[in-house]
């Protein structure tokens, strides 16, 4: 009986690693497409004049939306990647959102910020699959990680909808 449970657990872990590998593969394909100029770019910049914000000082945010043409429903655009750069006073933060061709969030990355951490969230449909903060990896995210994952999903949905308002 214990052996059967162990085999089921190993099979599930193997599927999990395969899903993570597929997300990483898509991430590198999209990044290559960006570097090679194969994708379209829509940019949005907040406070591009550099005006000082009250009680905050320097503030700016830029959003780079990378997309291509959906050949099945031409001329529809298909958002695949969003890069966000933020500056709050002297603090810099960078975020990345990776979507599949159906528009589902697959991956989120954040670096910098006040805590200077690196965070990675891997999603499988509506579920948070893996959470990495710094060097700590967990395939069984706790309540705090799940709450953060849901917050990230909501932010990704807002950005996704914002992109489609202009496309």
C-alpha positions in Angstrom: 0.0 0.0 0.0 2.8 2.4 0.9 4.6 1.6 -2.3 1.4 2.5 -4.3 1.1 5.8 -2.5 4.8 6.5 -3.2 4.4 5.7 -6.9 1.3 8.0 -7.2 3.2 10.8 -5.4 6.2 10.3 -7.7 4.0 10.4 -10.8 2.3 13.6 -9.6 5.7 15.2 -8.9 6.9 14.1 -12.4 3.8 15.8 -14.0 4.5 18.9 -11.9 8.1 19.1 -13.1 7.0 18.6 -16.7 4.5 21.5 -16.3 7.2 23.7 -14.9 9.5 22.7 -17.7 6.9 23.6 -20.3 6.4 27.0 -18.8 10.1 27.6 -18.8 10.3 26.5 -22.4 7.6 29.0 -23.4 9.2 31.7 -21.3 12.5 31.3 -23.2 10.7 31.1 -26.6 8.9 34.4 -25.9 12.1 36.1 -24.6 13.9 35.0 -27.8 11.0 36.4 -29.9 11.3 39.7 -28.0 15.1 39.9 -28.5 14.8 38.9 -32.2 12.1 41.6 -32.8 9.5 38.9 -33.8 6.9 40.3 -31.5 4.9 43.6 -31.5 5.3 46.0 -28.6 2.8 48.4 -27.0 4.2 50.7 -24.4 2.6 52.6 -21.6 4.5 55.0 -19.4 3.2 56.6 -16.2 4.7 60.0 -15.1 7.0 60.1 -18.1 7.9 63.8 -17.3 9.5 62.7 -14.0 7.3 65.0 -11.8 7.8 64.4 -8.1 4.9 62.7 -6.3 3.9 64.1 -2.9 5.4 62.2 0.0 7.0 59.7 -2.4 9.4 61.7 -4.5 10.5 60.1 -7.8 7.8 57.9 -9.2 7.4 56.2 -12.5 6.1 53.0 -14.0 6.4 51.6 -17.5 4.5 48.7 -19.0 5.7 46.8 -22.1 3.1 44.6 -23.7 4.5 42.0 -26.1 2.1 40.4 -28.5 1.6 38.8 -31.8 -1.2 38.2 -34.3 -3.6 35.3 -33.6 -3.6 33.6 -37.1 -6.8 31.6 -36.2 -8.8 34.8 -35.6 -6.9 37.3 -37.7 -6.5 40.2 -37.1 -6.9 39.7 -33.4 -3.8 40.4 -31.2 -2.6 37.8 -28.7 -0.8 39.1 -25.6 2.0 36.8 -24.5 4.2 38.8 -22.1 4.1 42.0 -20.0 7.3 43.6 -18.5 6.7 46.2 -15.8 9.4 48.5 -14.4 8.6 50.7 -11.4 10.6 53.3 -9.5 9.3 54.5 -6.1 11.7 57.0 -4.5 15.0 55.2 -4.8 13.5 51.7 -5.0 13.3 49.9 -8.3 11.1 46.9 -9.0 10.7 44.7 -12.1 7.9 42.3 -12.9 7.1 39.9 -15.7 3.9 38.2 -16.6 3.8 35.3 -19.1 0.6 34.2 -20.7 -0.2 31.2 -22.8 -1.9 31.6 -26.2 -5.3 31.4 -24.6 -4.5 34.3 -22.3 -4.1 32.3 -19.1 -1.4 33.5 -16.7 1.4 30.9 -16.6 4.2 32.6 -14.8 5.0 35.7 -12.7 8.4 37.0 -11.8 9.3 40.0 -9.5 12.7 41.3 -8.4 13.7 44.3 -6.4 11.2 46.3 -4.4 11.6 47.3 -0.8 12.4 43.8 0.3 14.9 43.2 -2.6 13.6 39.6 -3.1 13.1 37.6 -6.2 9.8 35.8 -6.5 8.5 33.3 -9.0 5.0 32.0 -9.3 4.1 29.1 -11.6 0.4 28.6 -12.4 -1.6 25.7 -13.8 -5.0 27.1 -14.8 -6.5 28.7 -11.7 -4.0 27.0 -9.4 -0.7 28.1 -8.0 1.6 25.2 -8.9 5.0 26.4 -7.5 6.2 29.3 -5.5 9.9 30.4 -5.2 11.1 33.2 -3.1 14.9 33.7 -3.1 16.3 30.2 -3.0 13.3 28.6 -1.2 11.2 26.4 -3.5 7.8 24.9 -2.6 5.4 22.8 -4.7 2.9 23.0 -1.9 2.3 26.7 -1.4 0.9 27.8 1.9 -2.0 30.1 2.6 0.2 33.3 2.3 1.6 32.2 -1.1 -1.9 31.3 -2.4 -3.2 34.7 -1.3 -0.3 36.4 -3.1 -0.9 34.2 -6.1 -4.5 35.3 -6.3 -3.4 39.0 -6.0 -1.0 38.5 -8.8 -3.7 36.8 -10.9 -6.0 39.8 -10.4 -3.2 42.2 -11.3 -2.5 40.1 -14.4 -6.2 40.2 -15.4 -6.3 44.0 -15.0 -3.2 44.4 -17.2 -4.6 41.9 -19.8 -7.9 43.7 -20.0 -6.1 47.1 -20.2 -4.1 45.8 -23.2 -7.3 44.6 -24.9 -8.9 48.0 -24.5 -6.5 49.5 -27.0 -6.2 46.4 -29.3 
